[in-house]
C-alpha cells in the first residue's frame, strides 16, 4: 500500500490539509487510509465517499 509506505513523509502535509487532526489522531492512523477516512468523517462530517475522493485528490495534487 503506497499510502502506508509514504505515511511518515506525508504526515506533516496531512496535518496542513486537515488542521483539526491532532498528532494523536495521526498516530492512530499509522498509515492506514481507512483510518484516515474515518477520522475525516468524524472531524469534518464528510461522507465516506467524499473523504476517499478528497484524500485521493490531495495525494494526486501533491504527487505522492
N, C-alpha and C positions, 0 to 999 in steps of 0.2 A: 504494500500500500504506500503510494507516494506521499500521501498526507502524513502518515506516521513517520516516514523516513525524514521528512523535511520539518517536522514539528518544532525542533529546537530553534532552527533558524527563522521559522515563521512566527513563533510565539509573540515576539515584540510587535510585529506587524498586525497580528490578530488583535492585540490589545489596542493598537491605534485605531483599527477599523471599528471595533466594538468596545468603546471605553468603559461601559458598565461592567465588563467582565473583570473580575479581580484575579490576582495571582493565584489564589486558592482555587478559583474556578478553572483557571488554565492548568493548574497542577492535576486537577481531577480529569481533565480531558485526555491528558497523556498521549496526544497524537491520534486519538480516535475520532474520526469525522462524525460518527453518530452521536458521540457525547457532545461535540460542539453544536450540532444541530439541536439537541435537547436544550442546551444552555441558551441558545438564541431564542428558542421557543419560550423558555421560561422568563428570560430577562427582557426580551423585546416584544413578546407576543406574536412572533412570526408563526406562520403555519409551517409544518414540516417541509412541504414542497418549496415554500418561499425561502426558508433557511438554507436548504440544499442548493437552490438556484443562486442565492446570494454568496454562499461560500464559493461555489464554482466560478461565478462571475469575478469575484475578487481575486481568486487564485489565478485565473486566466489573465486578468489585467496585470497582475504582479509577475507573471511568467514564472510561477513556482511550479 
